[in-house]
Amino acid sequence: MHLRDSGFPVKTEDLADLRPIRRRHGVPADLEGCHTAIVEGYVVEGHVPADLIDRLLRERPRVAGLAVPGMPAGSPGMEAPGQVADRYEVLAFEKNGRYTVYARR
């Protein structure tokens, strides 16, 4: 697992429905991914690279969290030998639904 391999302590919970957690933490519906994590009070949604989570924790911006919607090829956990990585954006979002580009990969 990408986060565990990057030094993050990981506790997993398999839930049938992540919507209540996403709503409680302000994840905009159009930014939902396939995984939701809470890291030191921030929400990490989808396949966000660990180095950007580290940056988030260093900078401590006033956002609810980071998201990578969908499952872009080449994002953490979506790498495949011989497959060309997609270009994708990592978005910083606020609880009011606004979001901006935090990084491009």
Residue pairs with C-beta under 8 A, 6 or more apart in sequence:
1 10
1 77
2 47
2 49
2 50
2 76
2 77
3 10
3 37
3 50
3 53
3 76
4 10
6 50
6 51
6 54
7 50
8 39
8 50
8 53
15 21
18 32
18 36
21 36
22 32
22 36
22 43
22 45
25 36
25 38
25 43
25 64
25 65
25 95
26 43
26 64
26 65
26 93
26 94
26 95
26 96
26 97
27 36
27 43
27 45
27 64
27 65
27 67
27 93
28 67
28 93
28 97
28 99
30 69
31 45
31 46
31 67
31 69
31 91
31 93
31 99
32 45
32 46
32 67
32 69
33 45
33 46
33 47
33 67
33 68
33 69
33 70
33 71
34 46
34 47
34 71
35 44
35 45
35 46
35 47
36 43
36 44
36 45
37 43
37 44
37 45
38 44
39 53
39 56
39 57
40 57
42 53
42 56
42 57
42 63
42 64
42 65
42 66
43 64
43 65
43 66
43 67
44 53
44 65
44 66
44 67
45 65
45 66
45 67
45 68
45 69
46 67
46 68
46 69
46 70
46 71
46 75
47 68
47 71
47 72
47 75
47 76
47 77
47 78
48 66
48 67
48 68
48 76
48 90
49 75
49 76
49 90
49 105
50 76
52 66
52 90
52 102
52 103
53 66
55 103
56 65
56 66
56 92
56 102
61 92
62 94
63 92
63 93
63 94
64 93
64 94
64 95
65 92
65 93
66 90
66 91
66 92
66 93
66 102
67 90
67 91
67 93
67 99
68 75
68 88
68 89
68 90
68 91
69 91
70 88
71 78
72 78
72 85
72 86
72 87
72 88
73 79
73 80
73 83
73 84
73 85
73 86
74 83
74 84
74 85
74 86
74 88
74 105
75 85
75 86
75 88
75 105
79 85
85 105
87 104
87 105
88 104
88 105
89 101
89 102
89 103
89 104
89 105
90 101
90 102
90 103
90 104
90 105
91 99
91 100
91 101
91 102
92 99
92 100
92 101
92 102
93 99
